């Protein structure tokens, strides 16, 4: 049977749409394979062993950064501690990029809370801020990635968060008083609103200066974005 022009055109459109859908699915699958392979191959980069030796700086109030405060390029990551993609980025992308750029004095990495996946997200963000009050934000943050479980399934219950505090050597009485008293609740909620105002609607959302990136960008994509911004400053 010979197809006439309308039917032939319809067949071509259908085939093109199917091919496009297959490419999209393949791209997503390859990205997840890449993340999974990094997680497997980089067992030494488990959250409890990640270290950022250069320019550590913790400002509190939800703003924590690594690198020079005068850097011309600022990479800001908005994340939720219950977000699996955020964990993947924290384990496989962030350490590599930070190690390369933070010590140059040209790039600053800022970490913000966007706790939108439920109450345990809010509690985890509050707990990280309570740890920051005792100078242990980075250690506690790493432990949260390590202990991440299903969304709102109890992994970040109040009791568990308090046990994490003991694991990183915090004063448990002070930590419990901070968490139970909701010391940082208003700040965490306000921070989510701040993120929304900037166009954050998913995690992780990363800004390289004003350039917005979502999902789990590859190390090469992150480097390209940073290098482009650095070139503008020269």
N, CA, C and O of each residue as an XYZ file, in Angstrom:
936
protein
N       0.848     -1.192      0.000
C       0.000      0.000      0.000
C       0.881      1.239      0.000
O       1.814      1.340      0.797
N       0.593      2.171     -0.880
C       1.347      3.415     -0.967
C       0.605      4.497     -0.201
O      -0.577      4.746     -0.436
N       1.319      5.137      0.720
C       0.695      6.188      1.531
C       0.670      7.489      0.767
O       1.654      7.859      0.126
N      -0.453      8.190      0.830
C      -0.534      9.504      0.229
C       0.203     10.523      1.063
O       0.619     10.214      2.179
N       0.378     11.732      0.557
C       1.142     12.777      1.277
C       0.649     13.030      2.693
O       1.490     13.112      3.589
N      -0.661     13.161      2.973
C      -1.093     13.420      4.358
C      -0.728     12.294      5.301
O      -0.249     12.523      6.412
N      -0.968     11.034      4.829
C      -0.659      9.898      5.695
C       0.846      9.742      5.879
O       1.317      9.428      6.972
N       1.606      9.965      4.787
C       3.058      9.863      4.891
C       3.590     10.898      5.882
O       4.474     10.614      6.691
N       3.021     12.120      5.795
C       3.446     13.184      6.725
C       3.121     12.803      8.164
O       3.928     13.023      9.067
N       1.917     12.221      8.378
C       1.509     11.818      9.720
C       2.423     10.721     10.246
O       2.795     10.734     11.420
N       2.789      9.769      9.386
C       3.676      8.690      9.798
C       5.039      9.229     10.188
O       5.619      8.805     11.188
N       5.557     10.177      9.387
C       6.870     10.764      9.685
C       6.853     11.513     11.013
O       7.798     11.422     11.795
N       5.777     12.253     11.262
C       5.652     12.994     12.520
C       5.612     12.033     13.698
O       6.251     12.255     14.726
N       4.825     10.933     13.521
C       4.716      9.945     14.603
C       6.066      9.309     14.899
O       6.447      9.160     16.060
N       6.796      8.928     13.834
C       8.102      8.316     14.019
C       9.087      9.291     14.668
O       9.866      8.907     15.541
N       9.047     10.557     14.235
C       9.949     11.562     14.806
C       9.654     11.782     16.282
O      10.574     11.922     17.087
N       8.370     11.814     16.641
C       7.993     12.003     18.038
C       8.460     10.833     18.885
O       8.981     11.015     19.985
N       8.267      9.617     18.354
C       8.699      8.427     19.095
C      10.214      8.419     19.280
O      10.718      8.071     20.347
N      10.938      8.810     18.217
C      12.403      8.849     18.301
C      12.857      9.880     19.325
O      13.789      9.641     20.094
N      12.179     11.046     19.326
C      12.519     12.084     20.299
C      12.283     11.622     21.719
O      13.083     11.894     22.615
N      11.161     10.908     21.924
C      10.858     10.386     23.256
C      11.907      9.376     23.690
O      12.330      9.370     24.847
N      12.336      8.505     22.746
C      13.368      7.517     23.066
C      14.675      8.188     23.439
O      15.359      7.749     24.364
N      15.030      9.259     22.720
C      16.261      9.979     23.046
C      16.187     10.594     24.433
O      17.160     10.570     25.188
N      15.013     11.150     24.766
C      14.845     11.766     26.088
C      14.986     10.744     27.195
O      15.656     10.984     28.200
N      14.336      9.583     26.999
C      14.425      8.518     28.001
C      15.861      8.027     28.128
O      16.348      7.767     29.228
N      16.535      7.904     26.976
C      17.922      7.440     27.001
C      18.817      8.424     27.737
O      19.703      8.018     28.488
N      18.589      9.725     27.525
C      19.408     10.740     28.196
C      19.227     10.678     29.705
O      20.194     10.774     30.461
N      17.977     10.516     30.138
C      17.709     10.412     31.579
C      18.374      9.166     32.142
O      18.988      9.204     33.208
N      18.245      8.050     31.407
C      18.835      6.799     31.887
C      20.344      6.906     31.985
O      20.939      6.442     32.958
N      20.976      7.521     30.974
C      22.429      7.678     31.005
C      22.875      8.546     32.161
O      23.900      8.281     32.789
N      22.092      9.599     32.446
C      22.452     10.470     33.564
C      22.379      9.713     34.885
O      23.255      9.857     35.737
N      21.317      8.893     35.054
C      21.177      8.138     36.288
C      22.265      7.060     36.396
O      22.762      6.780     37.487
N      22.638      6.442     35.224
C      23.728      5.476     35.244
C      25.017      6.148     35.653
O      25.812      5.591     36.410
N      25.222      7.382     35.133
C      26.430      8.141     35.485
C      26.481      8.414     36.979
O      27.519      8.235     37.616
N      25.347      8.852     37.538
C      25.292      9.116     38.972
C      25.546      7.835     39.751
O      26.316      7.825     40.712
N      24.883      6.733     39.324
C      25.043      5.468     40.037
C      26.474      4.968     39.974
O      27.008      4.467     40.964
N      27.104      5.107     38.794
C      28.474      4.628     38.664
C      29.413      5.446     39.517
O      30.357      4.910     40.098
N      29.162      6.755     39.599
C      29.989      7.600     40.461
C      29.816      7.200     41.911
O      30.785      7.142     42.669
N      28.581      6.924     42.295
C      28.328      6.541     43.686
C      29.035      5.230     44.007
O      29.552      5.043     45.109
N      29.051      4.314     43.018
C      29.722      3.056     43.259
C      31.226      3.192     43.235
O      31.920      2.656     44.099
N      31.740      3.917     42.232
C      33.184      4.019     42.059
C      33.832      4.919     43.091
O      35.006      4.749     43.421
N      33.075      5.871     43.600
C      33.645      6.826     44.523
C      33.217      6.513     45.954
O      32.758      7.400     46.673
N      33.363      5.272     46.363
C      32.980      4.913     47.727
C      33.782      5.723     48.732
O      33.333      5.943     49.857
N      34.998      6.178     48.322
C      35.818      6.985     49.222
C      35.225      8.364     49.419
O      35.621      9.096     50.326
N      34.257      8.722     48.552
C      33.621     10.027     48.687
C      32.271      9.914     49.371
O      31.369     10.704     49.091
N      32.121      8.956     50.254
C      30.897      8.891     51.044
C      30.821     10.154     51.877
O      31.859     10.721     52.217
N      29.600     10.622     52.222
C      29.469     11.908     52.907
C      30.310     12.028     54.162
O      30.780     13.118     54.489
N      30.507     10.934     54.867
C      31.241     11.031     56.123
C      32.725     11.273     55.910
O      33.441     11.632     56.845
N      33.201     11.074     54.651
C      34.624     11.268     54.402
C      34.910     12.453     53.495
O      36.074     12.780     53.267
N      33.877     13.102     52.972
C      34.099     14.285     52.144
C      34.696     15.380     53.010
O      34.205     15.657     54.104
N      35.756     16.000     52.516
C      36.329     17.125     53.252
C      36.606     18.262     52.292
O      37.003     18.038     51.149
N      36.399     19.467     52.750
C      36.636     20.659     51.958
C      37.685     21.488     52.694
O      37.332     22.295     53.554
N      38.963     21.306     52.374
C      40.021     21.883     53.204
C      40.289     23.359     52.997
O      41.032     23.965     53.770
N      39.691     23.958     51.958
C      40.072     25.337     51.655
C      38.959     26.319     51.987
O      37.802     26.091     51.633
N      39.294     27.386     52.650
C      38.399     28.524     52.836
C      37.076     28.223     53.477
O      36.075     28.846     53.126
N      37.028     27.289     54.407
C      35.757     27.006     55.056
C      35.233     28.236     55.774
O      35.962     28.933     56.480
N      33.962     28.477     55.573
C      33.349     29.652     56.174
C      31.892     29.317     56.443
O      31.185     28.892     55.529
N      31.429     29.495     57.661
C      30.045     29.213     58.004
C      29.422     30.475     58.582
O      29.821     30.955     59.643
N      28.434     31.004     57.861
C      27.846     32.269     58.280
C      26.637     32.098     59.189
O      26.233     33.043     59.867
N      26.056     30.901     59.209
C      24.855     30.702     60.006
C      23.625     31.260     59.317
O      23.723     31.869     58.252
N      22.480     31.053     59.920
C      21.243     31.569     59.361
C      20.907     30.982     58.008
O      20.212     31.617     57.214
N      21.389     29.779     57.731
C      21.076     29.139     56.459
C      22.062     29.450     55.357
O      21.962     28.865     54.279
N      23.018     30.351     55.577
C      24.002     30.687     54.551
C      25.355     30.139     54.977
O      25.966     30.631     55.925
N      25.816     29.116     54.267
C      27.091     28.480     54.586
C      27.885     28.409     53.302
O      27.344     28.058     52.254
N      29.166     28.739     53.370
C      29.916     28.828     52.123
C      31.335     28.326     52.259
O      31.888     28.225     53.354
N      31.911     28.013     51.096
C      33.288     27.577     50.980
C      33.948     28.454     49.930
O      33.426     28.599     48.825
N      35.087     29.039     50.264
C      35.793     29.880     49.318
C      35.796     31.340     49.727
O      35.173     31.723     50.717
N      36.500     32.144     48.960
C      36.654     33.556     49.290
C      35.332     34.310     49.220
O      34.595     34.171     48.243
N      35.021     35.107     50.239
C      33.788     35.902     50.192
C      33.848     36.988     49.124
O      32.823     37.579     48.786
N      35.040     37.255     48.590
C      35.193     38.284     47.552
C      35.298     37.686     46.155
O      35.629     38.396     45.205
N      35.026     36.407     46.015
C      35.139     35.754     44.713
C      34.164     36.361     43.707
O      33.021     36.654     44.058
N      34.603     36.555     42.455
C      33.716     37.132     41.436
C      32.636     36.180     40.941
O      31.634     36.618     40.376
N      32.833     34.877     41.150
C      31.827     33.895     40.739
C      31.296     33.194     41.980
O      32.065     32.683     42.794
N      29.984     33.174     42.117
C      29.336     32.540     43.264
C      28.437     31.411     42.759
O      27.532     31.631     41.954
N      28.702     30.208     43.245
C      27.877     29.046     42.915
C      26.984     28.769     44.115
O      27.471     28.396     45.183
N      25.687     28.949     43.943
C      24.738     28.778     45.043
C      23.880     27.549     44.785
O      23.214     27.442     43.755
N      23.906     26.630     45.733
C      23.102     25.407     45.616
C      21.956     25.457     46.614
O      22.172     25.630     47.814
N      20.733     25.304     46.111
C      19.541     25.197     46.941
C      19.167     23.720     46.991
O      18.932     23.101     45.953
N      19.113     23.158     48.185
C      18.871     21.721     48.285
C      17.978     21.377     49.472
O      17.770     22.172     50.388
N      17.462     20.150     49.410
C      16.619     19.581     50.465
C      17.308     18.303     50.928
O      17.674     17.470     50.099
N      17.490     18.133     52.223
C      18.223     16.981     52.732
C      17.527     15.646     52.466
O      18.153     14.594     52.591
N      16.238     15.672     52.099
C      15.547     14.435     51.752
C      15.604     14.127     50.254
O      15.111     13.085     49.821
N      16.186     15.002     49.477
C      16.186     14.892     48.021
C      17.294     13.951     47.543
O      18.469     14.254     47.753
N      16.962     12.809     46.901
C      17.990     11.879     46.419
C      18.930     12.507     45.388
O      20.127     12.221     45.384
N      18.390     13.363     44.514
C      19.235     14.015     43.513
C      20.241     14.949     44.183
O      21.374     15.084     43.722
N      19.822     15.592     45.274
C      20.741     16.458     46.022
C      21.866     15.630     46.624
O      23.022     16.054     46.632
N      21.529     14.460     47.122
C      22.548     13.567     47.688
C      23.536     13.146     46.612
O      24.746     13.132     46.834
N      22.997     12.800     45.425
C      23.867     12.399     44.324
C      24.814     13.532     43.952
O      26.001     13.303     43.721
N      24.292     14.750     43.893
C      25.143     15.894     43.570
C      26.198     16.088     44.660
O      27.364     16.351     44.365
N      25.785     15.959     45.908
C      26.715     16.167     47.027
C      27.841     15.152     47.026
O      28.959     15.467     47.434
N      27.561     13.930     46.570
C      28.575     12.884     46.592
C      29.472     12.881     45.363
O      30.665     12.597     45.462
N      28.896     13.201     44.192
C      29.634     12.944     42.957
C      30.068     14.178     42.186
O      31.017     14.108     41.405
N      29.405     15.295     42.382
C      29.728     16.496     41.602
C      30.385     17.571     42.453
O      31.478     18.052     42.151
N      29.701     17.931     43.511
C      30.134     19.059     44.333
C      31.574     18.937     44.840
O      32.332     19.898     44.709
N      31.986     17.795     45.415
C      33.351     17.716     45.941
C      34.416     17.942     44.870
O      35.433     18.588     45.124
N      34.179     17.408     43.678
C      35.154     17.535     42.599
C      35.300     18.993     42.171
O      36.411     19.496     42.002
N      34.163     19.660     42.001
C      34.193     21.045     41.536
C      34.746     21.973     42.617
O      35.522     22.884     42.329
N      34.343     21.733     43.853
C      34.846     22.554     44.953
C      36.356     22.421     45.086
O      37.058     23.419     45.249
N      36.853     21.197     45.017
C      38.295     20.979     45.157
C      39.071     21.720     44.074
O      40.180     22.193     44.321
N      38.497     21.826     42.878
C      39.210     22.474     41.777
C      39.184     23.990     41.878
O      40.172     24.646     41.550
N      38.057     24.562     42.332
C      37.893     26.005     42.207
C      37.950     26.799     43.508
O      38.346     27.964     43.494
N      37.563     26.196     44.632
C      37.411     26.997     45.855
C      38.722     27.608     46.318
O      38.732     28.703     46.881
N      39.822     26.915     46.088
C      41.105     27.422     46.554
C      41.718     28.491     45.680
O      42.764     29.045     46.018
N      41.074     28.793     44.541
C      41.630     29.792     43.619
C      41.345     31.215     44.049
O      41.977     32.156     43.570
N      40.383     31.375     44.962
C      39.969     32.720     45.350
C      39.003     33.344     44.367
O      38.554     34.473     44.564
N      38.675     32.604     43.290
C      37.818     33.143     42.241
C      36.375     32.647     42.302
O      35.487     33.218     41.670
N      36.151     31.576     43.071
C      34.811     30.980     43.125
C      34.438     30.693     44.568
O      35.224     30.137     45.334
N      33.235     31.081     44.917
C      32.696     30.814     46.246
C      31.478     29.909     46.099
O      30.640     30.132     45.226
N      31.379     28.894     46.943
C      30.275     27.946     46.906
C      29.379     28.177     48.120
O      29.837     28.110     49.261
N      28.110     28.446     47.867
C      27.153     28.777     48.924
C      26.068     27.707     48.959
O      25.585     27.262     47.918
N      25.693     27.303     50.167
C      24.719     26.221     50.355
C      23.506     26.767     51.108
O      23.625     27.300     52.211
N      22.329     26.619     50.478
C      21.099     27.155     51.057
C      20.067     26.047     51.233
O      20.071     25.057     50.501
N      19.185     26.228     52.211
C      18.100     25.277     52.462
C      16.887     25.600     51.597
O      16.447     26.748     51.529
N      16.355     24.577     50.938
C      15.054     24.693     50.293
C      14.262     23.463     50.729
O      14.106     22.498     49.981
N      13.770     23.532     51.958
C      13.152     22.372     52.621
C      11.669     22.302     52.252
O      10.817     22.835     52.963
N      11.373     21.638     51.137
C      10.001     21.658     50.625
C       9.357     20.273     50.519
O       8.213     20.164     50.076
N      10.066     19.220     50.915
C       9.541     17.865     50.736
C       8.767     17.335     51.944
O       8.377     16.168     51.962
N       8.544     18.172     52.942
C       7.768     17.736     54.090
C       8.427     18.087     55.415
O       9.481     18.721     55.453
N       7.794     17.669     56.490
C       8.245     18.050     57.819
C       9.652     17.562     58.127
O      10.422     18.269     58.778
N       9.999     16.364     57.670
C      11.351     15.882     57.965
C      12.424     16.704     57.245
O      13.556     16.807     57.718
N      12.065     17.280     56.115
C      12.994     18.189     55.436
C      13.235     19.430     56.288
O      14.367     19.891     56.434
N      12.160     19.954     56.842
C      12.269     21.136     57.704
C      13.082     20.800     58.947
O      13.968     21.559     59.341
N      12.776     19.658     59.563
C      13.501     19.255     60.769
C      14.995     19.067     60.484
O      15.836     19.478     61.283
N      15.323     18.447     59.348
C      16.726     18.220     59.006
C      17.452     19.546     58.793
O      18.589     19.715     59.235
N      16.795     20.482     58.117
C      17.403     21.797     57.903
C      17.591     22.522     59.232
O      18.628     23.144     59.463
N      16.594     22.442     60.100
C      16.720     23.041     61.434
C      17.885     22.415     62.198
O      18.674     23.110     62.839
N      17.976     21.085     62.116
C      19.032     20.383     62.841
C      20.412     20.812     62.351
O      21.333     20.981     63.150
N      20.555     20.988     61.046
C      21.837     21.444     60.497
C      22.196     22.829     61.028
O      23.362     23.121     61.295
N      21.186     23.672     61.177
C      21.437     25.012     61.726
C      21.771     24.949     63.219
O      22.587     25.727     63.714
N      21.138     24.023     63.921
C      21.485     23.839     65.341
C      22.927     23.353     65.470
O      23.644     23.751     66.388
N      23.348     22.484     64.540
C      24.737     22.030     64.536
C      25.678     23.190     64.212
O      26.771     23.286     64.770
N      25.247     24.064     63.313
C      26.063     25.232     62.961
C      26.287     26.126     64.173
O      27.345     26.739     64.312
N      25.295     26.198     65.045
C      25.437     27.009     66.258
C      26.607     26.527     67.110
O      27.194     27.301     67.866
N      26.941     25.250     66.981
C      28.057     24.680     67.743
C      29.298     24.460     66.863
O      30.225     23.752     67.254
N      29.302     25.075     65.675
C      30.466     24.984     64.802
C      30.646     23.660     64.104
O      31.759     23.314     63.708
N      29.544     22.894     63.940
C      29.655     21.565     63.344
C      28.718     21.400     62.138
O      28.230     20.302     61.870
N      28.479     22.486     61.427
C      27.557     22.409     60.293
C      28.023     21.402     59.251
O      27.238     20.561     58.811
N      29.277     21.475     58.854
C      29.769     20.646     57.755
C      29.742     19.168     58.113
O      29.363     18.332     57.293
N      30.138     18.850     59.326
C      30.111     17.457     59.763
C      28.669     16.920     59.808
O      28.392     15.793     59.397
N      27.771     17.757     60.316
C      26.379     17.318     60.443
C      25.733     17.210     59.062
O      24.982     16.272     58.794
N      26.025     18.159     58.199
C      25.500     18.128     56.831
C      25.900     16.822     56.142
O      25.069     16.175     55.505
N      27.167     16.437     56.269
C      27.650     15.203     55.663
C      26.917     13.988     56.212
O      26.595     13.063     55.466
N      26.654     13.989     57.510
C      25.959     12.863     58.118
C      24.514     12.768     57.633
O      23.983     11.670     57.467
N      23.884     13.910     57.408
C      22.518     13.899     56.883
C      22.469     13.234     55.511
O      21.556     12.456     55.235
N      23.439     13.530     54.649
C      23.461     12.860     53.348
C      23.666     11.358     53.523
O      23.052     10.558     52.818
N      24.524     10.981     54.457
C      24.806      9.567     54.685
C      23.585      8.819     55.199
O      23.367      7.663     54.837
N      22.790      9.466     56.037
C      21.672      8.793     56.700
C      20.339      9.007     55.978
O      19.290      8.611     56.486
N      20.372      9.620     54.818
C      19.132      9.905     54.095
C      18.353      8.623     53.832
O      18.931      7.601     53.464
N      17.008      8.686     54.028
C      16.131      7.551     53.754
C      14.973      7.997     52.888
O      15.060      9.034     52.231
N      13.884      7.234     52.870
C      12.712      7.622     52.102
C      12.084      8.893     52.658
O      12.263      9.232     53.827
N      11.350      9.584     51.802
C      10.762     10.858     52.206
C       9.761     10.673     53.347
O       8.801      9.910     53.234
N      10.003     11.376     54.433
C       9.084     11.414     55.573
C       8.723     10.019     56.082
O       7.582      9.749     56.456
N       9.736      9.136     56.085
C       9.554      7.772     56.574
C      10.233      7.554     57.923
O      10.307      6.423     58.405
N      10.729      8.633     58.535
C      11.318      8.517     59.862
C      12.828      8.648     59.913
O      13.407      8.725     60.997
N      13.480      8.676     58.747
C      14.948      8.786     58.751
C      15.408     10.055     59.459
O      16.428     10.056     60.148
N      14.651     11.128     59.286
C      14.983     12.403     59.912
C      13.961     12.784     60.981
O      13.541     13.937     61.080
N      13.577     11.804     61.767
C      12.730     12.093     62.930
C      13.537     12.887     63.938
O      14.766     12.920     63.874
N      12.857     13.514     64.850
C      13.538     14.310     65.876
C      14.519     13.452     66.675
O      15.637     13.878     66.966
N      14.086     12.234     67.028
C      14.967     11.353     67.809
C      16.222     10.981     67.024
O      17.322     10.974     67.578
N      16.062     10.673     65.742
C      17.224     10.321     64.930
C      18.177     11.505     64.768
O      19.396     11.352     64.846
N      17.606     12.675     64.543
C      18.443     13.866     64.382
C      19.256     14.139     65.647
O      20.396     14.597     65.579
N      18.657     13.852     66.789
C      19.394     14.026     68.052
C      20.505     12.989     68.190
O      21.573     13.284     68.728
N      20.254     11.783     67.706
C      21.309     10.767     67.775
C      22.456     11.127     66.840
O      23.612     10.828     67.139
N      22.152     11.766     65.707
C      23.212     12.213     64.798
C      24.104     13.245     65.494
O      25.315     13.290     65.278
N      23.480     14.061     66.324
C      24.239     15.098     67.041
C      25.307     14.460     67.917
O      26.425     14.964     68.021
N      24.952     13.355     68.540
C      25.929     12.654     69.369
C      27.054     12.099     68.511
O      28.216     12.092     68.920
N      26.699     11.630     67.311
C      27.692     11.027     66.416
C      28.751     12.026     65.960
O      29.884     11.634     65.677
N      28.402     13.305     65.883
C      29.387     14.297     65.442
C      29.961     15.097     66.611
O      30.667     16.086     66.413
N      29.647     14.654     67.835
C      30.264     15.259     69.011
C      29.669     16.569     69.478
O      30.368     17.395     70.066
N      28.391     16.770     69.227
C      27.733     17.997     69.690
C      27.313     17.869     71.146
O      27.144     16.768     71.668
N      27.149     19.018     71.788
C      26.563     19.057     73.123
C      25.088     18.699     72.954
O      24.315     19.500     72.429
N      24.698     17.522     73.385
C      23.360     17.032     73.104
C      22.264     17.838     73.787
O      21.181     18.016     73.230
N      22.538     18.316     74.973
C      21.523     19.110     75.679
C      21.236     20.397     74.920
O      20.079     20.775     74.737
N      22.291     21.065     74.482
C      22.114     22.308     73.726
C      21.435     22.038     72.385
O      20.556     22.787     71.958
N      21.855     20.962     71.734
C      21.267     20.626     70.434
C      19.778     20.316     70.586
O      18.959     20.810     69.811
N      19.429     19.508     71.572
C      18.026     19.145     71.783
C      17.180     20.363     72.101
O      16.054     20.489     71.619
N      17.720     21.255     72.909
C      16.980     22.472     73.246
C      16.755     23.317     72.001
O      15.688     23.905     71.823
N      17.760     23.372     71.149
C      17.650     24.141     69.904
C      16.598     23.541     68.983
O      15.749     24.256     68.450
N      16.658     22.213     68.796
C      15.732     21.553     67.879
C      14.316     21.537     68.431
O      13.370     21.867     67.716
N      14.158     21.159     69.695
C      12.825     21.093     70.305
C      12.191     22.473     70.418
O      10.971     22.614     70.335
N      13.027     23.490     70.607
C      12.502     24.848     70.748
C      12.212     25.540     69.435
O      11.724     26.670     69.424
N      12.510     24.867     68.306
C      12.241     25.477     67.007
C      13.035     26.748     66.775
O      12.551     27.683     66.136
N      14.263     26.783     67.297
C      15.080     27.995     67.234
C      15.232     28.517     65.809
O      15.217     29.727     65.582
N      15.380     27.600     64.846
C      15.635     28.027     63.465
C      14.457     27.784     62.529
O      14.600     27.914     61.314
N      13.298     27.434     63.078
C      12.134     27.110     62.239
C      11.741     28.280     61.340
O      11.567     28.100     60.135
N      11.600     29.461     61.907
C      11.176     30.618     61.110
C      12.181     30.921     60.003
O      11.798     31.272     58.887
N      13.468     30.783     60.318
C      14.502     31.073     59.321
C      14.462     30.065     58.185
O      14.624     30.437     57.023
N      14.246     28.791     58.507
C      14.195     27.750     57.479
C      12.987     27.956     56.565
O      13.100     27.827     55.346
N      11.836     28.276     57.153
C      10.628     28.524     56.360
C      10.815     29.770     55.493
O      10.432     29.779     54.323
N      11.402     30.817     56.068
C      11.635     32.044     55.315
C      12.615     31.817     54.164
O      12.500     32.425     53.099
N      13.575     30.933     54.402
C      14.565     30.653     53.370
C      13.928     29.973     52.156
O      14.303     30.246     51.016
N      12.971     29.092     52.409
C      12.261     28.478     51.291
C      11.530     29.539     50.475
O      11.535     29.492     49.245
N      10.903     30.494     51.158
C      10.212     31.582     50.465
C      11.190     32.424     49.655
O      10.875     32.873     48.553
N      12.373     32.631     50.210
C      13.406     33.381     49.491
C      13.801     32.644     48.216
O      13.973     33.255     47.162
N      13.942     31.318     48.326
C      14.276     30.524     47.152
C      13.192     30.621     46.086
O      13.487     30.778     44.901
N      11.941     30.527     46.512
C      10.821     30.633     45.574
C      10.862     31.962     44.825
O      10.624     32.007     43.618
N      11.160     33.028     45.533
C      11.221     34.349     44.916
C      12.317     34.441     43.860
O      12.247     35.263     42.947
N      13.332     33.583     43.997
C      14.435     33.562     43.038
C      14.186     32.589     41.888
O      15.012     32.465     40.983
N      13.045     31.900     41.928
C      12.708     30.975     40.864
C      13.036     29.527     41.158
O      13.002     28.690     40.255
N      13.357     29.212     42.415
C      13.625     27.820     42.792
C      12.293     27.094     42.938
O      11.414     27.543     43.674
N      12.146     25.980     42.242
C      10.930     25.166     42.373
C      11.219     23.675     42.379
O      10.300     22.859     42.316
N      12.501     23.319     42.455
C      12.925     21.923     42.513
C      14.321     21.883     43.107
O      15.009     22.902     43.182
N      14.735     20.684     43.530
C      16.077     20.556     44.080
C      16.816     19.414     43.405
O      16.190     18.425     43.022
N      18.145     19.521     43.246
C      18.880     20.748     43.545
C      18.690     21.785     42.439
O      18.567     21.442     41.263
N      18.668     23.044     42.833
C      18.750     24.149     41.879
C      20.045     24.871     42.167
O      20.324     25.240     43.307
N      20.834     25.070     41.127
C      22.163     25.659     41.278
C      22.238     26.923     40.435
O      21.858     26.925     39.264
N      22.724     27.982     41.034
C      22.974     29.219     40.304
C      24.477     29.430     40.216
O      25.171     29.439     41.233
N      24.975     29.599     39.004
C      26.357     30.017     38.804
C      26.274     31.495     38.456
O      25.999     31.859     37.313
N      26.515     32.348     39.456
C      26.101     33.753     39.407
C      24.601     33.763     39.104
O      23.821     33.266     39.917
N      24.172     34.309     37.971
C      22.733     34.362     37.692
C      22.263     33.228     36.782
O      21.085     33.161     36.430
N      23.162     32.353     36.408
C      22.816     31.260     35.502
C      22.216     30.107     36.287
O      22.849     29.564     37.192
N      20.993     29.739     35.937
C      20.256     28.721     36.686
C      20.441     27.349     36.068
O      20.314     27.188     34.854
N      20.745     26.347     36.908
C      20.872     24.960     36.469
C      20.068     24.095     37.428
O      20.096     24.315     38.639
N      19.346     23.108     36.888
C      18.564     22.220     37.735
C      18.934     20.767     37.471
O      19.522     20.443     36.440
N      18.586     19.903     38.405
C      18.917     18.499     38.277
C      20.323     18.227     38.787
O      20.824     18.922     39.671
N      20.951     17.211     38.220
C      22.298     16.824     38.636
C      23.236     17.040     37.449
O      23.552     16.088     36.734
N      23.687     18.286     37.229
C      24.566     18.545     36.094
C      25.877     17.789     36.240
O      26.341     17.544     37.353
N      26.463     17.427     35.125
C      27.736     16.726     35.153
C      28.837     17.657     35.639
O      28.678     18.878     35.644
N      29.953     17.067     36.045
C      31.108     17.871     36.450
C      31.541     18.765     35.291
O      31.868     19.934     35.497
N      31.545     18.221     34.079
C      31.954     19.015     32.917
C      31.021     20.196     32.685
O      31.470     21.291     32.346
N      29.712     19.973     32.870
C      28.752     21.068     32.697
C      28.966     22.148     33.750
O      28.890     23.340     33.453
N      29.233     21.724     34.983
C      29.497     22.698     36.046
C      30.762     23.496     35.751
O      30.780     24.717     35.903
N      31.821     22.803     35.330
C      33.074     23.498     35.026
C      32.890     24.483     33.875
O      33.412     25.597     33.915
N      32.145     24.067     32.847
C      31.914     24.943     31.705
C      31.179     26.214     32.130
O      31.529     27.315     31.704
N      30.150     26.050     32.981
C      29.387     27.208     33.442
C      30.256     28.142     34.283
O      30.186     29.362     34.136
N      31.066     27.572     35.155
C      31.952     28.383     36.000
C      32.997     29.094     35.153
O      33.258     30.281     35.351
N      33.597     28.374     34.209
C      34.632     28.976     33.358
C      34.076     30.111     32.509
O      34.756     31.112     32.284
N      32.843     29.957     32.039
C      32.210     31.024     31.263
C      32.036     32.279     32.108
O      32.278     33.392     31.641
N      31.613     32.091     33.361
C      31.432     33.247     34.246
C      32.777     33.876     34.596
O      32.895     35.099     34.674
N      33.787     33.039     34.807
C      35.115     33.575     35.108
C      35.656     34.385     33.934
O      36.303     35.415     34.128
N      35.385     33.912     32.707
C      35.857     34.624     31.514
C      35.242     36.014     31.419
O      35.879     36.953     30.942
N      34.000     36.138     31.875
C      33.339     37.444     31.839
C      33.993     38.444     32.783
O      33.909     39.654     32.572
N      34.647     37.932     33.827
C      35.220     38.795     34.859
C      36.651     39.218     34.534
O      37.224     40.055     35.230
N      37.218     38.653     33.498
C      38.618     38.979     33.175
C      38.701     40.264     32.376
O      39.795     40.696     32.014
